């Protein structure tokens, strides 16, 4: 190797070594910086996560504490701020009211295994959910309650001593329920029923306001008074709302769009009918389709008793309710499905005296496999009634004594705290055997007797006659109209204004 080349190589090696040292120095300086930054970033992330967790945990504790349920505003009605917990009372009570009204078909309306917000409500005009419907119903209920409560306060209305005593006993009553059903205390029981934030104190106040509103409404309704002349005038002006007719009808259905044949059949039958019901019954049986003749062998099959105007076919309602209609008149009327042969039997203008009675009920058992009363159930029921009857007949047999016995023995929860009394009983109000005993033309004050209904055995005491039924009907209707007019004016300024945030903290679930 030449001296110049060797010299150049040594220089390159020195430069390479020098460059290598620089790189090493740079790496040594950079490495500790990278670790520090990573540690700082990691620390920052962990700190941020910890802060978020603390915030979430604190928020959960705050929400579950019930603070928002008892301090937020879910609904505003007039000057009243309704908390989510208080709103739940209105909501759940609305649910119970609707469920009770449709108890026979409730399982078809609501699937209790699914949330209400996931189920469409058949009563909603815009296809909303059950939760939406009940929320609106709760708001309407709150408007009604606070409208009446405020009016009561302005009028200086107070509860009676007995009513106030019931409210004062409410906390103890709730605690008793809680103990009976295995809850820790009344608050725990109410939270299980109405949701977070419910308490004995707020529920007792809710019931106090409800009681005042309800009783003031009754007082306002009773405050209206009418003379007999006013009631007679009102009744005469609204006869179609009150009067009832009894008639017979035979329907001839159009087949294969042959209306002419249906009309011919109806006219032929009508021609055979005279002015007697018997002639109508025989003609109906004669013209009945072969597969229906067995039904028409029953004399009552064509009979329609005590029908209101609104329940009669519009094809012949006006004809039946014509003031000049006479018993036995008949005719043929076109309907949507063909033709009807109709006979007018009678019109009831409700001009009779109602009756006042007391009764003692012994419920019959239902131990049969299908939930009906067995012969043994009836035997037990009758034996118990025999004992009560013997006690009655061994007494002084006064009405006061009967009332005392009714409070002691009767199982009718609707009357066993008022001496078994039912006033102004109208025809058809009670079951047939009870009704027939009450309205026997020979019935006199002090009469008593035992009858049986689907409920069991009744010992009945006849107290006397009540008001004329037409007068009761007119009074009830006119009073209702006047009260509604008063309420509409009074509630005009009240609205149910929902708060979106407050509604988040309500508990809209199916109650058991």
C-alpha positions in Angstrom: 0.0 0.0 0.0 1.4 3.4 -0.9 2.1 6.0 1.8 -0.6 8.3 0.4 -3.3 5.7 0.4 -2.4 4.5 3.9 -2.5 8.1 5.1 -6.0 8.6 3.5 -7.3 5.4 5.1 -6.2 6.4 8.5 -7.9 9.7 8.1 -11.2 8.0 7.0 -11.1 5.7 9.9 -10.6 8.6 12.3 -13.5 10.4 10.8 -15.7 7.3 11.0 -14.8 6.8 14.6 -15.5 10.4 15.4 -18.9 10.2 13.7 -19.6 7.0 15.6 -18.9 8.8 18.9 -21.3 11.6 17.9 -24.0 9.1 17.1 -23.5 7.3 20.4 -23.5 10.6 22.3 -26.8 11.6 20.6 -28.3 8.3 21.3 -27.2 8.4 24.9 -28.8 11.9 25.3 -32.1 10.9 23.5 -32.7 7.7 25.3 -33.4 9.0 28.8 -35.6 11.8 27.3 -37.9 9.2 25.6 -38.4 7.2 28.8 -39.2 10.3 30.8 -41.8 11.5 28.3 -43.4 8.0 28.1 -43.6 7.9 31.8 -45.2 11.3 31.9 -47.7 10.5 29.2 -48.6 7.2 31.0 -48.9 9.0 34.3 -51.1 11.7 32.7 -53.4 9.0 31.1 -53.7 7.1 34.3 -54.5 10.3 36.2 -57.1 11.3 33.7 -58.7 7.8 33.9 -58.7 8.0 37.7 -60.4 11.4 37.6 -63.1 10.1 35.2 -63.7 7.1 37.3 -63.9 9.3 40.4 -66.3 11.6 38.7 -68.5 8.7 37.3 -68.4 7.0 40.7 -69.4 10.2 42.5 -72.1 10.8 39.9 -73.5 7.4 40.4 -73.5 7.9 44.2 -75.2 11.3 43.7 -77.9 9.9 41.4 -78.5 6.8 43.6 -78.7 9.0 46.6 -82.1 10.2 45.4 -81.1 13.9 45.6 -82.3 14.7 42.1 -85.5 12.7 42.5 -86.4 14.8 45.5 -85.0 18.2 44.4 -85.3 18.4 40.6 -88.6 19.6 38.9 -90.2 17.0 36.7 -93.5 18.9 36.2 -94.8 22.4 36.9 -98.6 22.9 37.4 -99.6 26.5 38.2 -97.4 27.5 41.2 -96.7 23.9 42.1 -93.3 22.3 41.4 -93.6 18.5 41.2 -90.3 16.6 41.9 -89.6 13.3 40.0 -90.4 11.3 43.1 -93.8 13.1 43.5 -94.4 12.8 39.7 -94.0 9.0 40.2 -97.1 9.0 42.5 -99.2 10.6 39.8 -97.7 8.3 37.2 -98.2 5.0 39.0 -101.7 6.0 40.2 -102.7 6.7 36.6 -101.4 3.3 35.7 -103.4 1.6 38.4 -106.6 3.5 37.5 -106.3 2.6 33.8 -105.4 -1.0 34.6 -108.4 -1.3 37.0 -110.7 0.2 34.4 -109.7 -2.5 31.8 -109.0 -5.3 34.2 -110.8 -7.9 32.1 -108.7 -7.2 29.0 -105.5 -5.8 30.6 -103.3 -8.8 29.5 -104.3 -8.0 25.9 -103.4 -4.3 26.2 -100.1 -4.5 28.0 -97.2 -7.0 28.1 -96.1 -6.8 31.7 -92.7 -8.5 30.8 -91.6 -5.5 28.6 -90.9 -1.9 29.4 -93.8 0.5 28.9 -91.7 2.7 26.6 -91.3 -0.2 24.2 -95.1 -0.8 23.8 -97.5 1.1 21.7 -100.6 2.3 23.5 -103.9 1.7 21.7 -105.4 4.8 23.3 -102.7 7.1 21.9 -103.9 9.1 19.0 -100.4 9.5 17.5 -99.2 5.9 18.1 -97.2 6.8 21.2 -96.0 4.4 23.8 -97.7 3.4 27.0 -95.1 5.4 28.9 -95.9 8.5 26.9 -99.6 8.0 27.4 -99.3 7.5 31.2 -96.9 10.5 31.4 -99.6 12.7 29.9 -102.3 11.0 32.1 -100.2 11.8 35.1 -99.9 15.4 34.0 -103.7 15.7 33.5 -104.2 14.2 36.9 -101.9 16.7 38.5 -103.7 19.6 36.8 -107.0 18.3 38.2 -105.7 17.8 41.7 -103.9 21.1 42.0 -106.8 23.1 40.4 -109.1 21.7 43.0 -106.6 21.9 45.9 -105.9 25.6 45.2 -109.6 26.4 44.9 -110.2 24.6 48.2 -107.4 26.6 49.9 -108.9 29.9 48.6 -112.3 28.9 49.9 -110.9 28.0 53.4 -111.9 24.4 53.0 -110.7 21.9 55.6 -111.0 18.1 56.0 -113.4 16.7 58.6 -112.0 15.3 61.8 -112.4 11.7 60.5 -110.8 12.6 57.2 -107.9 14.4 58.9 -107.4 11.5 61.3 -107.1 9.1 58.3 -104.3 11.3 56.8 -102.6 11.6 60.2 -102.6 7.8 60.5 -101.1 7.4 57.0 -97.4 7.1 58.2 -98.3 4.3 60.6 -100.5 2.6 58.0 -97.5 2.6 55.5 -95.2 1.2 58.1 -97.7 -1.6 58.8 -97.8 -2.4 55.1 -94.0 -2.4 55.0 -93.7 -4.8 57.9 -96.4 -7.1 56.4 -94.7 -7.4 53.1 -91.2 -7.8 54.5 -89.7 -4.4 53.8 -87.1 -2.7 56.0 -89.4 0.3 56.7 -92.0 2.5 55.1 -89.6 4.4 52.9 -88.2 1.1 51.5 -91.7 -0.1 50.8 -92.7 3.1 49.0 -89.4 3.1 46.9 -90.2 -0.4 45.8 -93.6 0.7 44.7 -93.1 4.2 43.3 -89.4 4.4 42.7 -86.3 6.2 44.0 -87.0 9.2 46.3 -90.4 8.1 47.5 -90.8 8.5 51.2 -93.4 8.3 53.9 -93.5 12.0 54.4 -93.9 13.0 50.8 -96.5 10.3 50.1 -98.6 11.3 53.2 -98.5 14.9 51.8 -99.5 13.6 48.4 -102.5 11.8 49.9 -103.4 14.9 51.9 -103.6 17.0 48.8 -105.5 14.3 47.0 -108.0 14.0 49.8 -108.6 17.8 49.9 -109.0 18.0 46.2 -111.5 15.0 46.1 -113.6 16.2 49.0 -113.7 19.8 47.7 -114.9 18.5 44.3 -117.7 16.7 46.0 -118.6 19.8 48.0 -118.7 21.9 44.9 -120.9 19.4 43.1 -123.3 19.3 46.0 -123.4 23.1 46.1 -125.7 23.3 43.1 -129.4 23.1 43.8 -132.5 22.9 41.5 -136.2 23.2 41.8 -138.5 20.4 40.6 -139.7 22.7 37.8 -136.1 23.2 36.7 -135.4 19.5 36.7 -138.6 18.7 34.8 -137.8 21.3 32.2 -134.3 19.9 31.8 -135.5 16.3 31.5 -138.1 17.2 28.9 -135.4 19.0 26.9 -133.2 16.0 27.0 -135.6 13.0 26.8 -133.5 11.1 24.3 -130.7 11.0 26.8 -132.9 9.5 29.5 -135.9 7.6 28.1 -135.7 4.0 27.1 -137.7 1.8 24.8 -138.5 -1.9 24.6 -139.0 -3.3 21.1 -138.7 -6.4 19.0 -136.5 -6.7 15.9 -136.0 -9.3 13.1 -133.1 -8.7 10.7 -133.1 -9.9 7.1 -129.5 -9.9 5.8 -128.9 -9.1 2.1 -127.2 -12.0 0.3 -125.3 -11.8 -3.0 -126.2 -8.1 -3.2 -129.8 -9.1 -3.8 -131.4 -6.2 -1.8 -134.7 -6.7 -3.6 -135.1 -10.2 -2.2 -134.2 -9.1 1.3 -136.8 -6.3 1.0 -139.4 -8.7 -0.3 -138.8 -11.1 2.7 -139.0 -8.3 5.2 -142.2 -6.9 3.7 -143.7 -10.4 3.7 -143.0 -10.9 7.4 -144.2 -7.5 8.3 -147.5 -8.2 6.5 -148.1 -11.2 8.8 -147.5 -9.2 12.0 -150.5 -7.7 13.7 -150.3 -5.5 16.8 -149.4 -8.2 19.3 -146.0 -9.4 20.3 -147.1 -13.0 19.9 -147.7 -12.4 16.2 -144.2 -10.9 15.8 -142.6 -13.9 17.6 -144.4 -16.4 15.4 -143.6 -14.5 12.2 -139.9 -14.3 13.1 -139.8 -18.0 13.7 -141.4 -18.7 10.4 -139.0 -16.5 8.4 -135.9 -17.4 10.4 -133.1 -19.2 8.4 -133.2 -23.0 9.1 -129.9 -22.9 11.0 -131.2 -20.2 13.4 -134.7 -21.5 14.1 -133.7 -23.0 17.4 -132.7 -19.6 18.6 -136.0 -18.0 17.5 -138.0 -20.6 19.5 -137.0 -18.6 22.5 -139.7 -15.9 22.8 -137.1 -13.4 24.1 -134.7 -13.8 21.2 -136.1 -10.8 19.2 -136.8 -8.7 22.3 -134.6 -5.6 23.2 -135.5 -4.3 26.6 -134.9 -0.8 28.1 -132.6 0.4 25.3 -131.1 3.9 25.2 -131.4 6.0 22.1 -127.7 5.8 21.6 -127.7 2.0 21.6 -130.5 1.6 19.0 -129.7 1.4 15.3 -129.8 4.8 13.7 -132.0 3.2 10.9 -135.0 3.2 13.2 -134.0 5.0 16.5 -135.9 8.1 15.6 -139.0 6.1 14.7 -138.9 4.2 18.0 -138.5 7.3 20.1 -141.2 9.3 18.3 -143.5 10.8 21.0 -146.6 9.6 19.1 -145.4 5.9 18.8 -148.0 3.4 20.1 -147.6 -0.1 21.4 -147.9 -2.7 18.6 -146.9 -0.4 15.7 -144.3 -2.0 13.4 -142.5 -1.4 10.1 -139.6 -2.2 7.8 -136.4 -0.3 7.8 -133.3 -0.4 5.5 -130.0 -1.0 7.3 -126.4 -1.3 6.3 -126.7 -5.1 6.1 -130.2 -5.5 4.7 -133.6 -4.8 6.3 -135.1 -4.9 9.7 -138.7 -5.6 10.8 -139.3 -3.6 14.0 -142.1 -3.6 16.5 -142.5 -0.9 19.2 -143.5 -2.4 22.6 -143.2 0.4 25.1 -141.4 3.5 26.2 -140.0 4.1 29.8 -139.9 7.7 30.9 -138.4 6.7 34.3 -141.4 8.1 36.1 -141.4 5.8 39.2 -140.1 5.9 42.7 -136.7 4.4 43.6 -136.4 2.3 46.8 -134.2 2.5 49.9 -133.1 -0.9 51.3 -130.6 -2.3 53.7 -129.0 -5.7 53.3 -126.7 -8.2 54.9 -124.6 -10.3 52.4 -123.0 -13.7 53.1 -120.6 -14.3 50.2 -120.7 -17.8 48.7 -117.4 -19.6 48.4 -115.9 -20.6 45.1 -114.0 -23.8 45.9 -114.9 -25.5 42.6 -112.1 -26.5 40.2 -113.2 -23.9 37.7 -113.5 -21.2 40.4 -117.3 -21.5 40.8 -119.4 -22.2 43.8 -120.1 -25.9 44.7 -123.1 -27.4 46.3 -121.1 -27.5 49.5 -120.2 -23.8 49.2 -123.9 -22.9 48.8 -124.8 -25.1 51.8 -122.3 -23.3 54.0 -123.5 -19.9 52.8 -127.2 -20.8 53.5 -126.3 -22.1 56.9 -124.6 -18.9 57.8 -127.5 -16.9 56.5 -129.9 -19.0 58.6 -128.0 -18.1 61.8 -128.1 -14.4 60.9 -131.9 -14.6 60.1 -132.5 -16.3 63.4 -130.6 -13.6 65.2 -132.6 -10.9 63.4 -136.0 -12.5 64.1 -135.0 -12.9 67.8 -134.3 -9.1 68.0 -136.7 -6.2 68.2 -136.5 -6.1 64.4 -136.1 -2.4 64.1 -134.2 -0.7 61.3 -131.5 0.5 63.7 -131.0 -3.1 64.9 -130.7 -4.3 61.3 -128.2 -1.6 60.5 -126.1 -2.7 63.5 -126.2 -6.3 62.3 -125.2 -5.3 58.8 -122.1 -3.5 60.1 -121.3 -6.6 62.1 -122.1 -9.5 59.7 -122.4 -8.2 56.1 -119.5 -9.1 53.7 -120.5 -6.3 51.2 -117.6 -3.9 51.5 -119.7 -1.3 49.7 -122.2 -1.0 52.5 -121.0 -2.8 55.7 -119.9 0.5 57.3 -123.2 2.4 56.8 -125.7 -0.2 58.1 -126.0 -2.0 54.7 -127.9 1.0 53.2 -128.5 1.5 49.5 -130.5 4.6 48.7 -132.4 5.5 45.5 -132.0 2.0 44.0 -133.4 2.1 40.5 -134.9 -0.8 38.4 -132.2 -3.0 36.9 -129.5 -1.7 39.2 -129.3 -4.9 41.2 -129.3 -8.5 40.1 -132.7 -9.9 39.0 -133.8 -11.7 42.2 -132.7 -8.7 44.4 -134.4 -6.3 42.0 -137.7 -8.3 41.9 -137.9 -8.4 45.7 -137.3 -4.7 46.0 -139.8 -3.6 43.3 -142.6 -6.0 44.3 -145.7 -3.8 44.2 -146.8 -5.1 47.6 -143.6 -4.2 49.3 -144.0 -2.2 52.5 -141.7 -0.6 55.0 -140.3 -3.1 57.5 -140.6 -6.0 55.1 -137.6 -8.4 55.1 -136.6 -11.5 53.2 -133.7 -13.6 51.9 -132.7 -13.8 48.2 -129.8 -15.4 46.4 -127.7 -13.8 43.8 -124.3 -14.7 42.1 -122.7 -13.1 45.2 -124.4 -15.3 47.8 -127.2 -14.9 50.2 -128.8 -11.5 51.1 -131.1 -10.7 54.0 -132.9 -7.5 52.8 -134.8 -4.9 54.8 -137.2 -2.5 53.0 -136.6 1.0 54.3 -139.1 2.8 52.0 -139.2 4.6 48.7 -136.8 7.2 47.4 -136.9 10.0 44.9 -138.5 9.7 41.5 -136.0 8.2 39.1 -136.5 10.8 36.3 -135.7 13.5 38.9 -132.5 11.7 40.0 -131.4 11.3 36.3 -132.1 15.0 35.5 -130.4 16.2 38.8 -127.3 14.1 38.2 -126.9 15.2 34.6 -127.6 18.9 35.2 -125.3 18.9 38.3 -122.5 17.2 36.3 -122.8 19.8 33.5 -122.7 22.7 36.0 -119.8 21.3 37.8 -117.9 20.6 34.6 -118.5 24.2 33.5 -117.2 25.5 36.8 -114.1 23.3 36.6 -113.3 24.2 33.0 -113.3 27.9 33.9 -111.3 27.3 37.1 -108.7 25.1 35.4 -108.2 27.2 32.3 -105.0 28.7 33.5 -103.5 25.4 34.7 -101.1 23.4 32.4 -98.8 20.5 33.0 -95.4 21.7 31.8 -92.9 18.8 31.8 -89.1 19.4 32.4 -86.9 17.2 30.2 -84.1 17.0 32.8 -86.5 16.4 35.6 -88.2 13.6 33.7 -84.9 11.8 33.4 -85.1 11.0 37.1 -88.6 9.7 37.2 -89.3 6.0 37.5 -91.6 4.9 34.7 -91.9 1.1 35.2 -94.8 -1.3 35.6 -95.9 -1.5 39.2 -96.9 -4.9 40.6 
